[in-house]
Amino acid sequence: MTITFDDFLKVDVRVGRITRAEPFPEARKPALRLWIDFGERIGVKRSSAQITRHYAPETLIGRQVLAVVNFPPRQIGPVLSEVLCLGVPDAEGEVVLVGPGHDVPLGGRLY
């Protein structure tokens, strides 16, 4: 399926920094609860991410990640997931988070 550039612009992908991460034992599949700071304009948002294969909560604090910030919130068990963290599959199909290669200002938009 081909989309237009205007379609692409509708997806608001921003950089944020993980400030808090903890296990999410209530999730159906192994997951972590994340709090991500997107800077003053957007603030801190919560997310549920199935990333336990490669990441422990304590290794995520301070990491910058890319996330879609304009999807409607989604209730996942007791957690309201407000943003969708982006990742790509490794050779076994497990999620590897996507982030900038250098530290960048929070809230920066992907283009």
Phi, psi and omega in degrees: 000132178261139176241165178269166176298324177298324176298315179301318182294341179290335180273114184265098180258123184233159176265136177222167178244129178290122182254341181207142178211137179210158177300153179234075186295339180284347181293147178295319176249150181307129184209168175238149171264132183237146170242123188237127180268119180256017179091179186304314187295319184259324179085197180269131179236153179259153178209152170250131184223131178273076187232021187289342181295319184252349188227135169258150184309316184293340180276349185268338184300127180091348181286137174269137181224161174259140180212150172279124185253358183244021168279154175293149177302151182230128179280122177237096186060230181277002184253133172266108181275118187263339180223159178250110176290142182261144178206172176230154182281144170277190183299334179262004179087008179275148187286131171244122183296148178257133178205171180291155179281347179225158175294129182229163179299139179296143178088357179300138183269139175293134172212000000 
